[in-house]
Amino acid sequence: MIASIAIVAVTAVLLVLIISTVYSLDASSPGTNSSSKTVYFTIIESDRGPDEGMNGSYFHLSNIWPIITVQQGETVVIHLESENSSEPHGFSIFHYFNQGVALQPGANYTVKFVANDPGTFLITCPIFCLIHPFMEHGEFIVEAANSTTN
């Protein structure tokens, strides 16, 4: 019974992550370009279970994870959730969110910015800990506006 509930919970979390990274909404307001988009992502930081690390980065030890890809000029909203049991974990993106944030267990935080500069930027945890470099090392990729294909 408990295993079935756990499977349903994990499936629900994965569906939310997929939906939050696949779908984006137009962000229009007076004085802004109506073709501008806002894209939404959720990062779950956990010290156990299928999301261990950042969205399961613990299970991607030989690869960079998570990878977030956006188009130049898009407004990016990243919702961070901490499911850690005992210690804080952090989140930063070089160039875009250098100061980062440290989340205590159970806390959440939302980061919002416009991805104006194309390139590949490191996602990491700004809190010193010997295991963080192995569990929380991702990439934020901003594709140049002229590189999009229709």
C-alpha positions in Angstrom: 0.0 0.0 0.0 2.8 2.5 1.0 4.7 1.5 -2.2 1.7 2.3 -4.3 1.2 5.7 -2.7 4.9 6.5 -3.2 4.7 5.5 -6.9 1.7 7.8 -7.4 3.4 10.7 -5.5 6.6 10.3 -7.6 4.5 10.1 -10.8 2.6 13.3 -9.8 5.9 15.2 -9.1 7.4 14.1 -12.4 4.3 15.2 -14.3 4.4 18.6 -12.7 8.0 19.0 -13.6 7.4 17.9 -17.2 4.4 20.2 -17.5 6.2 23.2 -15.9 9.2 22.8 -18.3 7.2 22.1 -21.5 4.5 24.7 -21.4 5.1 28.4 -21.4 2.7 31.3 -21.4 2.7 34.6 -23.3 3.5 37.6 -21.0 2.0 40.7 -22.5 1.7 44.0 -20.7 1.5 47.6 -21.9 4.8 48.7 -23.3 6.2 45.2 -23.8 6.8 43.2 -27.0 3.8 40.9 -27.4 6.0 38.2 -28.8 7.9 38.0 -25.5 7.3 34.8 -23.6 7.5 33.8 -20.0 8.8 30.3 -19.3 8.3 28.5 -16.0 10.5 25.9 -14.4 10.4 24.1 -11.0 13.5 22.9 -9.2 13.1 20.6 -6.3 16.0 20.2 -4.0 16.0 17.0 -1.9 18.3 14.9 0.1 16.5 11.6 -0.6 14.1 10.0 -3.1 13.8 10.5 -6.8 14.5 14.3 -6.6 17.7 13.9 -4.6 20.0 16.8 -5.4 18.3 19.2 -7.9 15.5 17.4 -9.7 17.3 14.1 -9.3 20.9 15.4 -10.1 22.2 12.8 -7.7 21.3 10.1 -10.3 23.1 12.0 -13.1 26.6 12.0 -11.5 28.4 11.6 -14.8 26.3 14.3 -16.5 25.4 17.9 -16.0 21.9 18.2 -14.4 19.5 19.9 -14.4 19.7 21.6 -17.9 17.4 24.5 -18.5 17.2 25.9 -22.1 15.4 29.1 -23.0 15.4 31.6 -25.9 17.1 34.9 -25.7 14.7 37.6 -24.6 12.3 35.3 -22.7 11.3 36.0 -19.1 12.4 33.1 -16.9 10.6 32.2 -13.7 12.2 29.4 -11.7 10.3 28.2 -8.6 12.6 26.5 -6.1 11.3 24.1 -3.5 13.4 22.5 -0.7 12.4 19.0 0.4 15.5 18.6 2.5 15.2 17.0 5.8 17.9 18.7 7.9 20.2 21.1 6.1 19.9 24.1 3.7 20.7 23.8 0.0 21.1 26.6 -2.4 20.6 27.6 -6.0 22.5 30.1 -8.2 23.0 30.7 -11.9 26.3 32.4 -12.9 25.6 35.7 -14.7 21.9 35.7 -14.1 21.4 34.9 -10.4 25.0 35.2 -9.0 24.0 35.9 -5.4 21.9 32.8 -5.3 19.7 31.7 -2.5 19.9 29.3 0.4 16.7 27.4 1.2 16.1 25.9 4.6 14.2 22.6 4.7 10.6 23.2 3.6 11.2 26.7 2.2 10.5 27.9 -1.4 11.7 30.8 -3.5 10.9 32.2 -6.9 13.5 33.7 -9.2 12.5 35.9 -12.1 14.7 37.5 -14.8 14.9 38.2 -18.5 17.4 36.0 -20.4 19.0 38.8 -22.5 22.5 37.3 -23.0 23.0 34.1 -25.0 25.4 31.5 -23.8 25.8 28.6 -21.3 25.9 29.4 -17.6 26.6 27.2 -14.6 23.8 26.3 -12.2 25.2 25.4 -8.8 24.7 25.5 -5.1 26.4 28.5 -3.4 26.6 26.8 0.0 30.0 25.2 0.8 29.6 21.5 1.3 31.8 18.7 0.1 28.9 16.8 -1.7 27.3 19.8 -3.4 29.6 19.8 -6.4 28.7 16.2 -7.2 24.9 16.6 -6.7 24.1 20.2 -7.9 25.8 21.1 -11.1 23.6 22.1 -14.0 23.5 24.4 -17.0 21.3 27.3 -18.0 21.4 27.6 -21.7 20.2 30.8 -23.5 19.9 30.2 -27.2 20.5 33.3 -29.4 17.2 34.8 -30.8 18.3 34.1 -34.4 19.0 30.4 -33.7 15.4 29.4 -33.2 13.8 27.1 -35.7 10.1 26.9 -36.6 
